[in-house]
Amino acid sequence: MRTCAKMRCPEPPSVTVTLRYQEREVILGDLLPERDPKLLDLCREHADRMTPPQGWRLVVEVDRPTVEVPGAVAV
């Protein structure tokens, strides 16, 4: 069973994180079917709280369904 890459987190992963060093990007992508030891698998909570290192950008490429929030204004 796969678990989140954060220490002591027992939750199942929901995204795979890829680091692109030359581009200075942290990519949050759909969870890969198989674990790749060179990448990180994170649960939803840890993925949502992730912040990139200073000077890097966070790129979200996760195919999540659209969630409508009552009273929200479209931008």
All heavy atoms as a GROMACS GRO file, in nm:
protein
  594
    1MET      N    1   0.084  -0.119   0.000
    1MET     CA    2   0.000   0.000   0.000
    1MET      C    3   0.088   0.125   0.000
    1MET      O    4   0.181   0.136   0.078
    1MET     CB    5  -0.091   0.000   0.122
    1MET     CG    6  -0.182   0.118   0.126
    1MET     SD    7  -0.292   0.104   0.267
    1MET     CE    8  -0.314   0.274   0.303
    2ARG      N    9   0.057   0.220  -0.086
    2ARG     CA   10   0.131   0.346  -0.093
    2ARG      C   11   0.077   0.444   0.009
    2ARG      O   12  -0.044   0.452   0.032
    2ARG     CB   13   0.117   0.407  -0.232
    2ARG     CG   14   0.194   0.331  -0.336
    2ARG     CD   15   0.150   0.362  -0.476
    2ARG     NE   16   0.185   0.495  -0.521
    2ARG     CZ   17   0.156   0.540  -0.642
    2ARG    NH1   18   0.091   0.463  -0.728
    2ARG    NH2   19   0.191   0.659  -0.680
    3THR      N   20   0.168   0.520   0.067
    3THR     CA   21   0.128   0.625   0.161
    3THR      C   22   0.196   0.755   0.120
    3THR      O   23   0.287   0.758   0.038
    3THR     CB   24   0.167   0.591   0.306
    3THR    OG1   25   0.308   0.572   0.314
    3THR    CG2   26   0.095   0.466   0.355
    4CYS      N   27   0.151   0.863   0.180
    4CYS     CA   28   0.208   0.996   0.156
    4CYS      C   29   0.357   0.995   0.189
    4CYS      O   30   0.401   0.927   0.282
    4CYS     CB   31   0.135   1.098   0.243
    4CYS     SG   32   0.193   1.266   0.229
    5ALA      N   33   0.436   1.071   0.112
    5ALA     CA   34   0.581   1.076   0.132
    5ALA      C   35   0.622   1.154   0.257
    5ALA      O   36   0.736   1.144   0.301
    5ALA     CB   37   0.648   1.138   0.009
    6LYS      N   38   0.529   1.233   0.314
    6LYS     CA   39   0.561   1.306   0.436
    6LYS      C   40   0.574   1.207   0.552
    6LYS      O   41   0.491   1.118   0.568
    6LYS     CB   42   0.452   1.408   0.469
    6LYS     CG   43   0.452   1.527   0.378
    6LYS     CD   44   0.572   1.612   0.407
    6LYS     CE   45   0.559   1.747   0.340
    6LYS     NZ   46   0.663   1.838   0.377
    7MET      N   47   0.679   1.226   0.631
    7MET     CA   48   0.703   1.132   0.742
    7MET      C   49   0.583   1.127   0.836
    7MET      O   50   0.522   1.229   0.866
    7MET     CB   51   0.826   1.175   0.820
    7MET     CG   52   0.954   1.155   0.740
    7MET     SD   53   1.101   1.179   0.839
    7MET     CE   54   1.094   1.035   0.942
    8ARG      N   55   0.551   1.008   0.877
    8ARG     CA   56   0.445   0.977   0.972
    8ARG      C   57   0.304   1.007   0.922
    8ARG      O   58   0.210   1.011   0.999
    8ARG     CB   59   0.469   1.047   1.106
    8ARG     CG   60   0.596   1.002   1.174
    8ARG     CD   61   0.610   1.065   1.312
    8ARG     NE   62   0.738   1.035   1.369
    8ARG     CZ   63   0.845   1.112   1.359
    8ARG    NH1   64   0.838   1.226   1.296
    8ARG    NH2   65   0.958   1.076   1.414
    9CYS      N   66   0.288   1.034   0.792
    9CYS     CA   67   0.154   1.057   0.737
    9CYS      C   68   0.103   0.924   0.681
    9CYS      O   69   0.159   0.872   0.584
    9CYS     CB   70   0.156   1.164   0.628
    9CYS     SG   71  -0.009   1.195   0.561
   10PRO      N   72  -0.004   0.871   0.738
   10PRO     CA   73  -0.056   0.741   0.693
   10PRO      C   74  -0.155   0.752   0.577
   10PRO      O   75  -0.204   0.650   0.528
   10PRO     CB   76  -0.126   0.689   0.818
   10PRO     CG   77  -0.179   0.813   0.883
   10PRO     CD   78  -0.074   0.919   0.858
   11GLU      N   79  -0.185   0.873   0.531
   11GLU     CA   80  -0.287   0.892   0.428
   11GLU      C   81  -0.240   0.841   0.292
   11GLU      O   82  -0.122   0.846   0.260
   11GLU     CB   83  -0.324   1.040   0.417
   11GLU     CG   84  -0.386   1.097   0.542
   11GLU     CD   85  -0.516   1.027   0.578
   11GLU    OE1   86  -0.598   1.004   0.487
   11GLU    OE2   87  -0.534   0.994   0.697
   12PRO      N   88  -0.334   0.798   0.209
   12PRO     CA   89  -0.298   0.754   0.074
   12PRO      C   90  -0.263   0.876  -0.012
   12PRO      O   91  -0.320   0.984   0.005
   12PRO     CB   92  -0.424   0.685   0.023
   12PRO     CG   93  -0.535   0.744   0.102
   12PRO     CD   94  -0.476   0.779   0.237
   13PRO      N   95  -0.172   0.861  -0.105
   13PRO     CA   96  -0.134   0.973  -0.190
   13PRO      C   97  -0.243   1.005  -0.292
   13PRO      O   98  -0.320   0.917  -0.333
   13PRO     CB   99  -0.007   0.924  -0.260
   13PRO     CG  100  -0.017   0.776  -0.258
   13PRO     CD  101  -0.094   0.741  -0.134
   14SER      N  102  -0.248   1.134  -0.334
   14SER     CA  103  -0.344   1.174  -0.436
   14SER      C  104  -0.276   1.243  -0.554
   14SER      O  105  -0.339   1.260  -0.658
   14SER     CB  106  -0.451   1.266  -0.376
   14SER     OG  107  -0.393   1.384  -0.329
   15VAL      N  108  -0.151   1.285  -0.536
   15VAL     CA  109  -0.076   1.349  -0.646
   15VAL      C  110   0.069   1.300  -0.646
   15VAL      O  111   0.119   1.252  -0.544
   15VAL     CB  112  -0.075   1.503  -0.635
   15VAL    CG1  113  -0.214   1.560  -0.642
   15VAL    CG2  114  -0.004   1.550  -0.512
   16THR      N  115   0.134   1.314  -0.761
   16THR     CA  116   0.277   1.286  -0.772
   16THR      C  117   0.347   1.419  -0.797
   16THR      O  118   0.303   1.499  -0.880
   16THR     CB  119   0.305   1.189  -0.887
   16THR    OG1  120   0.244   1.062  -0.855
   16THR    CG2  121   0.454   1.165  -0.905
   17VAL      N  122   0.456   1.443  -0.723
   17VAL     CA  123   0.531   1.568  -0.733
   17VAL      C  124   0.660   1.542  -0.810
   17VAL      O  125   0.735   1.449  -0.779
   17VAL     CB  126   0.564   1.622  -0.592
   17VAL    CG1  127   0.645   1.750  -0.603
   17VAL    CG2  128   0.438   1.644  -0.511
   18THR      N  129   0.684   1.626  -0.910
   18THR     CA  130   0.806   1.620  -0.990
   18THR      C  131   0.880   1.752  -0.972
   18THR      O  132   0.818   1.859  -0.974
   18THR     CB  133   0.772   1.602  -1.140
   18THR    OG1  134   0.691   1.486  -1.154
   18THR    CG2  135   0.897   1.587  -1.223
   19LEU      N  136   1.010   1.745  -0.954
   19LEU     CA  137   1.092   1.866  -0.943
   19LEU      C  138   1.170   1.883  -1.073
   19LEU      O  139   1.241   1.791  -1.114
   19LEU     CB  140   1.188   1.856  -0.825
   19LEU     CG  141   1.123   1.836  -0.688
   19LEU    CD1  142   1.231   1.816  -0.583
   19LEU    CD2  143   1.036   1.954  -0.653
   20ARG      N  144   1.156   1.997  -1.136
   20ARG     CA  145   1.232   2.030  -1.257
   20ARG      C  146   1.333   2.136  -1.216
   20ARG      O  147   1.302   2.255  -1.207
   20ARG     CB  148   1.141   2.083  -1.366
   20ARG     CG  149   1.046   1.980  -1.421
   20ARG     CD  150   0.968   2.035  -1.537
   20ARG     NE  151   0.868   1.940  -1.581
   20ARG     CZ  152   0.758   1.974  -1.645
   20ARG    NH1  153   0.734   2.101  -1.674
   20ARG    NH2  154   0.673   1.883  -1.682
   21TYR      N  155   1.455   2.092  -1.190
   21TYR     CA  156   1.557   2.180  -1.136
   21TYR      C  157   1.597   2.291  -1.232
   21TYR      O  158   1.608   2.407  -1.191
   21TYR     CB  159   1.679   2.099  -1.093
   21TYR     CG  160   1.652   2.015  -0.971
   21TYR    CD1  161   1.610   1.882  -0.983
   21TYR    CD2  162   1.663   2.068  -0.844
   21TYR    CE1  163   1.582   1.805  -0.871
   21TYR    CE2  164   1.636   1.992  -0.731
   21TYR     CZ  165   1.596   1.861  -0.746
   21TYR     OH  166   1.568   1.786  -0.634
   22GLN      N  167   1.619   2.262  -1.359
   22GLN     CA  168   1.662   2.365  -1.454
   22GLN      C  169   1.555   2.473  -1.471
   22GLN      O  170   1.587   2.590  -1.483
   22GLN     CB  171   1.698   2.305  -1.588
   22GLN     CG  172   1.835   2.241  -1.589
   22GLN     CD  173   1.883   2.215  -1.730
   22GLN    OE1  174   1.812   2.156  -1.809
   22GLN    NE2  175   2.002   2.262  -1.759
   23GLU      N  176   1.428   2.432  -1.473
   23GLU     CA  177   1.319   2.527  -1.491
   23GLU      C  178   1.276   2.591  -1.360
   23GLU      O  179   1.193   2.681  -1.360
   23GLU     CB  180   1.198   2.457  -1.556
   23GLU     CG  181   1.222   2.412  -1.697
   23GLU     CD  182   1.285   2.273  -1.704
   23GLU    OE1  183   1.310   2.211  -1.598
   23GLU    OE2  184   1.312   2.227  -1.816
   24ARG      N  185   1.328   2.538  -1.248
   24ARG     CA  186   1.289   2.583  -1.113
   24ARG      C  187   1.138   2.572  -1.095
   24ARG      O  188   1.070   2.668  -1.058
   24ARG     CB  189   1.337   2.724  -1.086
   24ARG     CG  190   1.486   2.734  -1.077
   24ARG     CD  191   1.530   2.871  -1.041
   24ARG     NE  192   1.664   2.861  -0.985
   24ARG     CZ  193   1.717   2.950  -0.906
   24ARG    NH1  194   1.649   3.056  -0.871
   24ARG    NH2  195   1.838   2.933  -0.860
   25GLU      N  196   1.086   2.453  -1.122
   25GLU     CA  197   0.944   2.427  -1.111
   25GLU      C  198   0.917   2.305  -1.022
   25GLU      O  199   0.990   2.207  -1.027
   25GLU     CB  200   0.883   2.398  -1.249
   25GLU     CG  201   0.882   2.516  -1.342
   25GLU     CD  202   0.825   2.481  -1.477
   25GLU    OE1  203   0.833   2.363  -1.520
   25GLU    OE2  204   0.775   2.572  -1.542
   26VAL      N  205   0.811   2.316  -0.946
   26VAL     CA  206   0.757   2.203  -0.870
   26VAL      C  207   0.624   2.171  -0.938
   26VAL      O  208   0.534   2.254  -0.945
   26VAL     CB  209   0.733   2.241  -0.722
   26VAL    CG1  210   0.669   2.124  -0.648
   26VAL    CG2  211   0.862   2.283  -0.655
   27ILE      N  212   0.614   2.050  -0.993
   27ILE     CA  213   0.496   2.010  -1.069
   27ILE      C  214   0.411   1.916  -0.984
   27ILE      O  215   0.458   1.812  -0.939
   27ILE     CB  216   0.534   1.936  -1.199
   27ILE    CG1  217   0.639   2.013  -1.278
   27ILE    CG2  218   0.411   1.906  -1.283
   27ILE    CD1  219   0.598   2.145  -1.329
   28LEU      N  220   0.284   1.954  -0.962
   28LEU     CA  221   0.188   1.864  -0.897
   28LEU      C  222   0.105   1.802  -1.008
   28LEU      O  223   0.033   1.872  -1.078
   28LEU     CB  224   0.095   1.941  -0.803
   28LEU     CG  225   0.155   1.998  -0.676
   28LEU    CD1  226   0.047   2.068  -0.596
   28LEU    CD2  227   0.221   1.892  -0.593
   29GLY      N  228   0.120   1.672  -1.026
   29GLY     CA  229   0.048   1.604  -1.133
   29GLY      C  230  -0.038   1.492  -1.079
   29GLY      O  231  -0.035   1.459  -0.960
   30ASP      N  232  -0.116   1.435  -1.168
   30ASP     CA  233  -0.199   1.320  -1.130
   30ASP      C  234  -0.112   1.209  -1.073
   30ASP      O  235   0.003   1.192  -1.114
   30ASP     CB  236  -0.275   1.267  -1.252
   30ASP     CG  237  -0.382   1.364  -1.300
   30ASP    OD1  238  -0.449   1.425  -1.215
   30ASP    OD2  239  -0.397   1.379  -1.422
   31LEU      N  240  -0.167   1.136  -0.980
   31LEU     CA  241  -0.095   1.026  -0.917
   31LEU      C  242  -0.062   0.920  -1.022
   31LEU      O  243  -0.148   0.874  -1.096
   31LEU     CB  244  -0.181   0.963  -0.806
   31LEU     CG  245  -0.115   0.853  -0.726
   31LEU    CD1  246   0.002   0.908  -0.645
   31LEU    CD2  247  -0.218   0.790  -0.633
   32LEU      N  248   0.066   0.886  -1.031
   32LEU     CA  249   0.107   0.783  -1.125
   32LEU      C  250   0.056   0.646  -1.079
   32LEU      O  251   0.045   0.622  -0.958
   32LEU     CB  252   0.260   0.779  -1.135
   32LEU     CG  253   0.326   0.904  -1.192
   32LEU    CD1  254   0.478   0.889  -1.190
   32LEU    CD2  255   0.279   0.930  -1.334
   33PRO      N  256   0.026   0.557  -1.172
   33PRO     CA  257  -0.026   0.426  -1.134
   33PRO      C  258   0.071   0.346  -1.047
   33PRO      O  259   0.029   0.268  -0.962
   33PRO     CB  260  -0.050   0.354  -1.266
   33PRO     CG  261  -0.037   0.456  -1.372
   33PRO     CD  262   0.033   0.574  -1.315
   34GLU      N  263   0.200   0.363  -1.071
   34GLU     CA  264   0.303   0.292  -0.994
   34GLU      C  265   0.392   0.393  -0.926
   34GLU      O  266   0.422   0.499  -0.981
   34GLU     CB  267   0.388   0.206  -1.088
   34GLU     CG  268   0.312   0.101  -1.165
   34GLU     CD  269   0.304  -0.031  -1.092
   34GLU    OE1  270   0.398  -0.061  -1.016
   34GLU    OE2  271   0.206  -0.102  -1.112
   35ARG      N  272   0.442   0.360  -0.808
   35ARG     CA  273   0.534   0.449  -0.737
   35ARG      C  274   0.666   0.457  -0.810
   35ARG      O  275   0.719   0.357  -0.856
   35ARG     CB  276   0.556   0.396  -0.595
   35ARG     CG  277   0.644   0.487  -0.512
   35ARG     CD  278   0.671   0.423  -0.375
   35ARG     NE  279   0.768   0.500  -0.302
   35ARG     CZ  280   0.900   0.500  -0.324
   35ARG    NH1  281   0.950   0.427  -0.420
   35ARG    NH2  282   0.981   0.574  -0.252
   36ASP      N  283   0.719   0.579  -0.824
   36ASP     CA  284   0.850   0.602  -0.885
   36ASP      C  285   0.941   0.652  -0.773
   36ASP      O  286   0.913   0.756  -0.713
   36ASP     CB  287   0.840   0.706  -0.996
   36ASP     CG  288   0.971   0.728  -1.069
   36ASP    OD1  289   1.079   0.713  -1.007
   36ASP    OD2  290   0.967   0.762  -1.188
   37PRO      N  291   1.050   0.582  -0.742
   37PRO     CA  292   1.135   0.621  -0.629
   37PRO      C  293   1.203   0.757  -0.648
   37PRO      O  294   1.251   0.816  -0.552
   37PRO     CB  295   1.239   0.510  -0.620
   37PRO     CG  296   1.233   0.438  -0.750
   37PRO     CD  297   1.097   0.462  -0.808
   38LYS      N  298   1.203   0.812  -0.771
   38LYS     CA  299   1.265   0.942  -0.795
   38LYS      C  300   1.166   1.057  -0.775
   38LYS      O  301   1.204   1.173  -0.778
   38LYS     CB  302   1.322   0.949  -0.936
   38LYS     CG  303   1.436   0.849  -0.960
   38LYS     CD  304   1.477   0.849  -1.104
   38LYS     CE  305   1.373   0.768  -1.176
   38LYS     NZ  306   1.398   0.719  -1.304
   39LEU      N  307   1.037   1.024  -0.755
   39LEU     CA  308   0.933   1.126  -0.740
   39LEU      C  309   0.866   1.112  -0.604
   39LEU      O  310   0.883   1.012  -0.536
   39LEU     CB  311   0.828   1.109  -0.852
   39LEU     CG  312   0.882   1.110  -0.995
   39LEU    CD1  313   0.769   1.082  -1.093
   39LEU    CD2  314   0.949   1.243  -1.026
   40LEU      N  315   0.790   1.214  -0.566
   40LEU     CA  316   0.720   1.213  -0.438
   40LEU      C  317   0.570   1.195  -0.461
   40LEU      O  318   0.513   1.258  -0.550
   40LEU     CB  319   0.740   1.344  -0.363
   40LEU     CG  320   0.881   1.378  -0.319
   40LEU    CD1  321   0.883   1.520  -0.261
   40LEU    CD2  322   0.929   1.279  -0.215
   41ASP      N  323   0.507   1.113  -0.380
   41ASP     CA  324   0.362   1.098  -0.380
   41ASP      C  325   0.311   1.164  -0.252
   41ASP      O  326   0.358   1.130  -0.142
   41ASP     CB  327   0.321   0.951  -0.382
   41ASP     CG  328   0.359   0.881  -0.512
   41ASP    OD1  329   0.371   0.950  -0.614
   41ASP    OD2  330   0.374   0.757  -0.509
   42LEU      N  331   0.217   1.257  -0.265
   42LEU     CA  332   0.164   1.328  -0.149
   42LEU      C  333   0.014   1.311  -0.138
   42LEU      O  334  -0.056   1.300  -0.240
   42LEU     CB  335   0.194   1.478  -0.157
   42LEU     CG  336   0.340   1.520  -0.150
   42LEU    CD1  337   0.349   1.672  -0.164
   42LEU    CD2  338   0.405   1.475  -0.021
   43CYS      N  339  -0.036   1.312  -0.015
   43CYS     CA  340  -0.180   1.310   0.009
   43CYS      C  341  -0.236   1.448  -0.027
   43CYS      O  342  -0.162   1.544  -0.047
   43CYS     CB  343  -0.211   1.275   0.154
   43CYS     SG  344  -0.160   1.401   0.273
   44ARG      N  345  -0.367   1.459  -0.034
   44ARG     CA  346  -0.431   1.584  -0.073
   44ARG      C  347  -0.396   1.698   0.022
   44ARG      O  348  -0.366   1.809  -0.020
   44ARG     CB  349  -0.583   1.567  -0.080
   44ARG     CG  350  -0.653   1.696  -0.123
   44ARG     CD  351  -0.797   1.676  -0.156
   44ARG     NE  352  -0.821   1.573  -0.254
   44ARG     CZ  353  -0.818   1.591  -0.386
   44ARG    NH1  354  -0.787   1.708  -0.434
   44ARG    NH2  355  -0.844   1.493  -0.468
   45GLU      N  356  -0.398   1.673   0.152
   45GLU     CA  357  -0.368   1.779   0.250
   45GLU      C  358  -0.227   1.835   0.231
   45GLU      O  359  -0.207   1.956   0.226
   45GLU     CB  360  -0.384   1.728   0.393
   45GLU     CG  361  -0.351   1.834   0.495
   45GLU     CD  362  -0.358   1.784   0.638
   45GLU    OE1  363  -0.405   1.671   0.662
   45GLU    OE2  364  -0.314   1.860   0.726
   46HIS      N  365  -0.129   1.747   0.219
   46HIS     CA  366   0.009   1.794   0.202
   46HIS      C  367   0.031   1.859   0.065
   46HIS      O  368   0.108   1.954   0.053
   46HIS     CB  369   0.109   1.681   0.227
   46HIS     CG  370   0.122   1.649   0.372
   46HIS    ND1  371   0.085   1.527   0.425
   46HIS    CD2  372   0.164   1.725   0.476
   46HIS    CE1  373   0.106   1.530   0.556
   46HIS    NE2  374   0.153   1.649   0.589
   47ALA      N  375  -0.037   1.811  -0.037
   47ALA     CA  376  -0.026   1.872  -0.170
   47ALA      C  377  -0.086   2.013  -0.168
   47ALA      O  378  -0.029   2.107  -0.224
   47ALA     CB  379  -0.096   1.786  -0.273
   48ASP      N  380  -0.199   2.029  -0.101
   48ASP     CA  381  -0.264   2.161  -0.093
   48ASP      C  382  -0.181   2.261  -0.015
   48ASP      O  383  -0.189   2.381  -0.039
   48ASP     CB  384  -0.403   2.148  -0.031
   48ASP     CG  385  -0.503   2.081  -0.124
   48ASP    OD1  386  -0.476   2.071  -0.245
   48ASP    OD2  387  -0.609   2.038  -0.074
   49ARG      N  388  -0.102   2.215   0.080
   49ARG     CA  389  -0.020   2.305   0.162
   49ARG      C  390   0.120   2.326   0.106
   49ARG      O  391   0.196   2.405   0.162
   49ARG     CB  392  -0.009   2.250   0.305
   49ARG     CG  393  -0.142   2.246   0.377
   49ARG     CD  394  -0.131   2.213   0.520
   49ARG     NE  395  -0.026   2.117   0.551
   49ARG     CZ  396  -0.005   2.064   0.669
   49ARG    NH1  397  -0.082   2.098   0.769
   49ARG    NH2  398   0.092   1.979   0.689
   50MET      N  399   0.153   2.260  -0.002
   50MET     CA  400   0.288   2.269  -0.056
   50MET      C  401   0.318   2.409  -0.109
   50MET      O  402   0.237   2.470  -0.178
   50MET     CB  403   0.308   2.168  -0.168
   50MET     CG  404   0.441   2.183  -0.238
   50MET     SD  405   0.472   2.048  -0.348
   50MET     CE  406   0.589   1.961  -0.250
   51THR      N  407   0.436   2.458  -0.075
   51THR     CA  408   0.485   2.585  -0.130
   51THR      C  409   0.621   2.558  -0.192
   51THR      O  410   0.703   2.485  -0.135
   51THR     CB  411   0.497   2.694  -0.023
   51THR    OG1  412   0.583   2.649   0.081
   51THR    CG2  413   0.362   2.729   0.036
   52PRO      N  414   0.649   2.618  -0.307
   52PRO     CA  415   0.778   2.594  -0.372
   52PRO      C  416   0.888   2.672  -0.303
   52PRO      O  417   0.862   2.770  -0.233
   52PRO     CB  418   0.755   2.645  -0.514
   52PRO     CG  419   0.649   2.748  -0.500
   52PRO     CD  420   0.562   2.703  -0.386
   53PRO      N  421   1.013   2.631  -0.322
   53PRO     CA  422   1.124   2.708  -0.268
   53PRO      C  423   1.125   2.849  -0.328
   53PRO      O  424   1.070   2.871  -0.437
   53PRO     CB  425   1.249   2.630  -0.314
   53PRO     CG  426   1.200   2.494  -0.350
   53PRO     CD  427   1.057   2.510  -0.393
   54GLN      N  428   1.187   2.941  -0.259
   54GLN     CA  429   1.195   3.079  -0.308
   54GLN      C  430   1.262   3.081  -0.445
   54GLN      O  431   1.364   3.016  -0.468
   54GLN     CB  432   1.274   3.165  -0.210
   54GLN     CG  433   1.271   3.311  -0.244
   54GLN     CD  434   1.334   3.396  -0.135
   54GLN    OE1  435   1.380   3.347  -0.034
   54GLN    NE2  436   1.335   3.525  -0.157
   55GLY      N  437   1.201   3.154  -0.538
   55GLY     CA  438   1.253   3.162  -0.674
   55GLY      C  439   1.200   3.054  -0.767
   55GLY      O  440   1.229   3.055  -0.886
   56TRP      N  441   1.126   2.958  -0.714
   56TRP     CA  442   1.066   2.851  -0.793
   56TRP      C  443   0.918   2.882  -0.811
   56TRP      O  444   0.861   2.962  -0.739
   56TRP     CB  445   1.081   2.717  -0.723
   56TRP     CG  446   1.219   2.661  -0.722
   56TRP    CD1  447   1.333   2.726  -0.687
   56TRP    CD2  448   1.257   2.529  -0.754
   56TRP    NE1  449   1.441   2.642  -0.695
   56TRP    CE2  450   1.397   2.520  -0.736
   56TRP    CE3  451   1.189   2.417  -0.796
   56TRP    CZ2  452   1.467   2.403  -0.761
   56TRP    CZ3  453   1.258   2.300  -0.820
   56TRP    CH2  454   1.396   2.293  -0.802
   57ARG      N  455   0.855   2.813  -0.907
   57ARG     CA  456   0.711   2.828  -0.921
   57ARG      C  457   0.643   2.693  -0.909
   57ARG      O  458   0.702   2.589  -0.941
   57ARG     CB  459   0.674   2.898  -1.050
   57ARG     CG  460   0.696   2.820  -1.175
   57ARG     CD  461   0.666   2.905  -1.299
   57ARG     NE  462   0.660   2.816  -1.412
   57ARG     CZ  463   0.555   2.804  -1.491
   57ARG    NH1  464   0.450   2.880  -1.474
   57ARG    NH2  465   0.556   2.718  -1.590
   58LEU      N  466   0.520   2.699  -0.863
   58LEU     CA  467   0.439   2.578  -0.846
   58LEU      C  468   0.347   2.566  -0.967
   58LEU      O  469   0.274   2.661  -0.999
   58LEU     CB  470   0.357   2.588  -0.718
   58LEU     CG  471   0.268   2.471  -0.682
   58LEU    CD1  472   0.351   2.346  -0.656
   58LEU    CD2  473   0.184   2.504  -0.562
   59VAL      N  474   0.351   2.452  -1.033
   59VAL     CA  475   0.267   2.426  -1.150
   59VAL      C  476   0.174   2.310  -1.115
   59VAL      O  477   0.220   2.203  -1.076
   59VAL     CB  478   0.353   2.388  -1.273
   59VAL    CG1  479   0.265   2.360  -1.393
   59VAL    CG2  480   0.453   2.499  -1.304
   60VAL      N  481   0.044   2.335  -1.126
   60VAL     CA  482  -0.054   2.231  -1.093
   60VAL      C  483  -0.110   2.175  -1.223
   60VAL      O  484  -0.170   2.247  -1.301
   60VAL     CB  485  -0.167   2.287  -1.005
   60VAL    CG1  486  -0.269   2.179  -0.973
   60VAL    CG2  487  -0.110   2.348  -0.878
   61GLU      N  488  -0.084   2.048  -1.244
   61GLU     CA  489  -0.131   1.978  -1.364
   61GLU      C  490  -0.221   1.862  -1.327
   61GLU      O  491  -0.224   1.760  -1.394
   61GLU     CB  492  -0.012   1.928  -1.446
   61GLU     CG  493   0.075   2.037  -1.501
   61GLU     CD  494   0.193   1.986  -1.580
   61GLU    OE1  495   0.221   1.864  -1.575
   61GLU    OE2  496   0.257   2.066  -1.648
   62VAL      N  497  -0.295   1.878  -1.219
   62VAL     CA  498  -0.381   1.772  -1.169
   62VAL      C  499  -0.518   1.783  -1.234
   62VAL      O  500  -0.576   1.891  -1.240
   62VAL     CB  501  -0.396   1.780  -1.016
   62VAL    CG1  502  -0.488   1.672  -0.964
   62VAL    CG2  503  -0.260   1.769  -0.949
   63ASP      N  504  -0.568   1.674  -1.284
   63ASP     CA  505  -0.698   1.670  -1.348
   63ASP      C  506  -0.804   1.646  -1.241
   63ASP      O  507  -0.844   1.534  -1.216
   63ASP     CB  508  -0.702   1.560  -1.454
   63ASP     CG  509  -0.832   1.561  -1.533
   63ASP    OD1  510  -0.896   1.666  -1.540
   63ASP    OD2  511  -0.867   1.454  -1.587
   64ARG      N  512  -0.844   1.756  -1.175
   64ARG     CA  513  -0.946   1.745  -1.069
   64ARG      C  514  -1.080   1.792  -1.123
   64ARG      O  515  -1.085   1.888  -1.200
   64ARG     CB  516  -0.908   1.833  -0.950
   64ARG     CG  517  -0.786   1.785  -0.876
   64ARG     CD  518  -0.764   1.870  -0.755
   64ARG     NE  519  -0.644   1.825  -0.686
   64ARG     CZ  520  -0.593   1.885  -0.581
   64ARG    NH1  521  -0.649   1.992  -0.533
   64ARG    NH2  522  -0.485   1.838  -0.524
   65PRO      N  523  -1.188   1.730  -1.080
   65PRO     CA  524  -1.319   1.776  -1.124
   65PRO      C  525  -1.347   1.916  -1.068
   65PRO      O  526  -1.300   1.951  -0.960
   65PRO     CB  527  -1.416   1.672  -1.066
   65PRO     CG  528  -1.340   1.605  -0.958
   65PRO     CD  529  -1.194   1.617  -0.992
   66THR      N  530  -1.424   1.994  -1.142
   66THR     CA  531  -1.459   2.128  -1.097
   66THR      C  532  -1.557   2.118  -0.981
   66THR      O  533  -1.652   2.042  -0.985
   66THR     CB  534  -1.525   2.207  -1.212
   66THR    OG1  535  -1.434   2.209  -1.320
   66THR    CG2  536  -1.560   2.348  -1.170
   67VAL      N  537  -1.530   2.196  -0.878
   67VAL     CA  538  -1.618   2.197  -0.761
   67VAL      C  539  -1.683   2.334  -0.754
   67VAL      O  540  -1.615   2.436  -0.754
   67VAL     CB  541  -1.538   2.170  -0.631
   67VAL    CG1  542  -1.628   2.179  -0.510
   67VAL    CG2  543  -1.471   2.035  -0.638
   68GLU      N  544  -1.815   2.339  -0.751
   68GLU     CA  545  -1.885   2.465  -0.742
   68GLU      C  546  -1.910   2.498  -0.595
   68GLU      O  547  -1.957   2.415  -0.519
   68GLU     CB  548  -2.017   2.458  -0.818
   68GLU     CG  549  -1.994   2.442  -0.967
   68GLU     CD  550  -2.116   2.478  -1.048
   68GLU    OE1  551  -2.198   2.556  -0.999
   68GLU    OE2  552  -2.125   2.428  -1.160
   69VAL      N  553  -1.875   2.622  -0.559
   69VAL     CA  554  -1.894   2.666  -0.422
   69VAL      C  555  -2.010   2.764  -0.422
   69VAL      O  556  -2.007   2.865  -0.493
   69VAL     CB  557  -1.767   2.735  -0.368
   69VAL    CG1  558  -1.788   2.786  -0.227
   69VAL    CG2  559  -1.648   2.641  -0.377
   70PRO      N  560  -2.116   2.739  -0.342
   70PRO     CA  561  -2.230   2.830  -0.337
   70PRO      C  562  -2.186   2.971  -0.297
   70PRO      O  563  -2.109   2.989  -0.204
   70PRO     CB  564  -2.321   2.769  -0.230
   70PRO     CG  565  -2.277   2.628  -0.219
   70PRO     CD  566  -2.132   2.625  -0.256
   71GLY      N  567  -2.232   3.072  -0.370
   71GLY     CA  568  -2.200   3.211  -0.337
   71GLY      C  569  -2.067   3.258  -0.392
   71GLY      O  570  -2.030   3.373  -0.375
   72ALA      N  571  -1.991   3.170  -0.458
   72ALA     CA  572  -1.861   3.210  -0.512
   72ALA      C  573  -1.882   3.291  -0.638
   72ALA      O  574  -1.976   3.268  -0.714
   72ALA     CB  575  -1.775   3.086  -0.542
   73VAL      N  576  -1.794   3.387  -0.661
   73VAL     CA  577  -1.802   3.471  -0.780
   73VAL      C  578  -1.696   3.425  -0.879
   73VAL      O  579  -1.578   3.411  -0.842
   73VAL     CB  580  -1.777   3.619  -0.742
   73VAL    CG1  581  -1.780   3.706  -0.866
   73VAL    CG2  582  -1.880   3.665  -0.640
   74ALA      N  583  -1.736   3.400  -1.002
   74ALA     CA  584  -1.640   3.359  -1.104
   74ALA      C  585  -1.551   3.476  -1.142
   74ALA      O  586  -1.597   3.588  -1.156
   74ALA     CB  587  -1.715   3.307  -1.227
   75VAL      N  588  -1.422   3.448  -1.158
   75VAL     CA  589  -1.327   3.554  -1.194
   75VAL      C  590  -1.280   3.535  -1.335
   75VAL      O  591  -1.254   3.430  -1.381
   75VAL     CB  592  -1.205   3.551  -1.096
   75VAL    CG1  593  -1.108   3.659  -1.135
   75VAL    CG2  594  -1.251   3.565  -0.955
   0.00000   0.00000   0.00000
